[in-house]
Amino acid sequence: NEKKISVSQQNMRINAIKFYYEQVKGGKRQYYGGITRTKEYKSLPEVLSRNEVGRILSCLSNRKHRCMISLIYSAGLRRSELLNLTPKDIISKRMLVRIMGKGRKCRYSLLSEKLLKELREDFKEYRPQKWLFEGETPGEPYSASALVKVLKEAATHAGIKYRVHVHMLRHSFATHLLEQGTDLRTIQEL
């Protein structure tokens, strides 16, 4: 009766047994030569072509939605980074967006003239109080689930047959920069 369990589940069980023996039973810390850990297979991230990104953007008639998806792609943002942006994070004089990333690490990314113009128009129309992109309730951030839905619907309208997710835009951003000859170290810092 062999059960198929994932690599992470196997390693978690090994860790639990080691912890029990060493910490609970007071056993001596040792090397367990007979137990080998399985490495998890990591596939390459899925990437949209430049053409597919363009088709998605052209299917977004709502300016706010177009600004959000454009900013995720052009700045290589994570979903949470986009939703946590405030109007003060747009530094228009320097054509930059300030991003508070994972682990409260701050970084900057470039803004295009076209996107900055759309962001300004969006700001004039919606007058966000706290967040750059607010939801239906003033002062509340746009919801992550609504953002996912916007992207999914745009991808469907663009004729993309496979599942498109927000993080795919970030991977596409990095891949397209790499294809243009941008230094890998520079991309990693973005």
VMD Tcl script that draws the C-alpha trace (Angstrom):
set ca {
  {0.00 0.00 0.00}
  {2.31 2.73 -1.27}
  {1.10 6.28 -0.83}
  {2.33 8.97 -3.15}
  {3.37 11.98 -1.10}
  {4.93 15.21 -2.29}
  {8.62 16.00 -1.91}
  {7.87 18.78 0.60}
  {5.69 16.38 2.64}
  {8.50 13.78 2.68}
  {11.03 16.34 3.90}
  {8.59 17.67 6.50}
  {8.15 14.15 7.92}
  {11.92 13.63 8.07}
  {12.27 16.93 9.95}
  {9.49 15.96 12.37}
  {11.19 12.64 13.20}
  {14.57 14.35 13.67}
  {12.99 17.03 15.88}
  {11.22 14.42 18.00}
  {14.38 12.36 18.47}
  {16.74 15.28 19.16}
  {14.53 17.80 20.97}
  {11.80 15.78 22.68}
  {13.69 12.57 23.48}
  {16.99 14.39 24.07}
  {18.87 12.33 21.54}
  {22.28 13.40 20.29}
  {22.34 15.50 17.11}
  {23.81 13.33 14.39}
  {24.18 12.78 10.69}
  {21.52 10.47 9.29}
  {23.40 8.84 6.44}
  {20.65 6.45 5.44}
  {18.07 9.19 4.98}
  {18.33 11.15 1.78}
  {16.30 14.25 1.15}
  {14.56 14.54 -2.13}
  {15.07 17.75 -4.08}
  {11.93 19.33 -5.42}
  {11.78 19.79 -9.18}
  {11.32 23.43 -10.09}
  {9.99 24.18 -13.52}
  {10.78 27.39 -15.36}
  {8.22 30.15 -14.86}
  {5.55 30.67 -17.50}
  {6.04 33.79 -19.59}
  {3.77 35.78 -21.88}
  {5.13 37.02 -25.20}
  {5.34 40.77 -25.82}
  {2.50 40.35 -28.28}
  {0.30 38.63 -25.67}
  {1.00 41.38 -23.11}
  {0.04 43.96 -25.74}
  {-3.18 42.11 -26.56}
  {-4.12 41.92 -22.88}
  {-3.53 45.65 -22.43}
  {-5.54 46.49 -25.55}
  {-8.51 44.52 -24.14}
  {-8.62 46.72 -21.03}
  {-11.03 49.59 -21.71}
  {-11.11 50.72 -18.06}
  {-8.21 53.13 -17.49}
  {-7.66 52.08 -13.86}
  {-7.40 48.44 -14.91}
  {-5.04 49.31 -17.76}
  {-2.86 51.35 -15.38}
  {-2.70 48.50 -12.85}
  {-1.78 45.81 -15.37}
  {0.66 48.13 -17.19}
  {2.39 49.02 -13.94}
  {2.71 45.38 -12.86}
  {4.29 44.49 -16.20}
  {6.45 47.58 -16.78}
  {7.81 47.76 -13.22}
  {7.93 44.01 -12.52}
  {5.64 44.31 -9.51}
  {4.18 41.62 -7.33}
  {0.41 41.82 -6.77}
  {0.82 42.99 -3.16}
  {3.37 45.63 -4.21}
  {0.90 47.14 -6.67}
  {-2.00 47.13 -4.22}
  {0.13 48.76 -1.49}
  {1.24 51.70 -3.65}
  {0.21 55.17 -2.52}
  {0.06 58.33 -4.66}
  {3.30 59.46 -2.96}
  {5.07 56.43 -4.43}
  {4.79 57.95 -7.91}
  {7.75 60.30 -8.26}
  {6.75 62.04 -11.48}
  {9.64 64.54 -11.59}
  {12.11 61.65 -11.79}
  {9.78 59.29 -13.72}
  {10.03 56.67 -10.96}
  {7.79 54.48 -8.86}
  {8.93 53.65 -5.30}
  {8.13 50.06 -4.38}
  {8.09 48.59 -0.89}
  {8.95 44.98 -1.62}
  {9.24 41.77 0.35}
  {10.95 42.17 3.71}
  {10.25 45.93 3.66}
  {13.01 46.42 1.08}
  {12.54 49.61 -0.92}
  {13.40 49.74 -4.61}
  {12.66 52.00 -7.57}
  {11.50 51.28 -11.08}
  {11.14 53.51 -14.13}
  {7.84 54.94 -15.38}
  {7.16 55.64 -19.04}
  {5.73 59.00 -20.14}
  {2.64 57.23 -21.49}
  {1.95 55.37 -18.23}
  {2.58 58.47 -16.12}
  {0.05 60.38 -18.24}
  {-2.55 57.62 -17.74}
  {-1.83 57.51 -14.00}
  {-2.38 61.27 -13.78}
  {-5.70 60.99 -15.65}
  {-6.74 58.12 -13.38}
  {-5.80 60.18 -10.31}
  {-7.87 63.15 -11.53}
  {-10.89 60.92 -12.15}
  {-10.84 58.81 -8.97}
  {-9.06 61.12 -6.47}
  {-7.71 58.26 -4.32}
  {-7.48 59.10 -0.61}
  {-4.88 56.66 0.64}
  {-3.99 54.04 -1.97}
  {-2.98 54.66 -5.57}
  {-5.58 52.12 -6.66}
  {-8.60 52.08 -4.40}
  {-11.55 49.74 -4.56}
  {-15.22 50.64 -4.53}
  {-14.96 51.94 -0.97}
  {-12.93 55.18 -0.77}
  {-9.83 54.77 1.39}
  {-9.76 50.98 0.92}
  {-7.20 49.32 -1.39}
  {-8.30 47.58 -4.57}
  {-8.87 43.91 -3.79}
  {-6.45 41.22 -4.90}
  {-9.30 38.98 -6.09}
  {-10.73 41.79 -8.25}
  {-7.29 42.33 -9.81}
  {-6.99 38.62 -10.59}
  {-10.45 38.68 -12.18}
  {-9.59 41.74 -14.32}
  {-6.44 40.04 -15.68}
  {-8.19 36.72 -16.27}
  {-11.03 38.36 -18.23}
  {-8.62 40.49 -20.29}
  {-6.52 37.42 -21.14}
  {-9.64 35.54 -22.23}
  {-10.77 38.47 -24.42}
  {-7.24 38.62 -25.87}
  {-7.62 35.01 -27.02}
  {-5.01 33.55 -24.68}
  {-6.01 29.94 -24.14}
  {-3.94 29.08 -21.07}
  {-4.31 30.30 -17.47}
  {-2.75 33.73 -16.98}
  {-1.91 34.89 -13.47}
  {-0.59 38.18 -12.08}
  {2.89 36.87 -11.26}
  {3.25 35.79 -14.89}
  {3.48 39.49 -15.79}
  {6.44 39.88 -13.42}
  {8.18 36.86 -14.99}
  {7.44 38.25 -18.45}
  {8.93 41.64 -17.47}
  {12.17 39.97 -16.33}
  {12.37 37.64 -19.34}
  {11.78 40.45 -21.84}
  {14.52 42.54 -20.19}
  {16.88 39.56 -20.36}
  {16.05 39.06 -24.05}
  {16.92 42.73 -24.67}
  {20.37 42.13 -23.20}
  {19.86 43.62 -19.74}
  {22.38 42.35 -17.19}
  {20.99 39.50 -15.07}
  {22.22 41.11 -11.83}
  {20.31 44.30 -12.66}
  {17.13 42.32 -13.33}
  {17.47 40.44 -10.03}
  {17.57 43.74 -8.15}
  {14.31 44.83 -9.79}
}
mol new
graphics top color blue
foreach p $ca { graphics top sphere $p radius 0.5 }
foreach p [lrange $ca 0 end-1] q [lrange $ca 1 end] { graphics top cylinder $p $q radius 0.2 }
display resetview
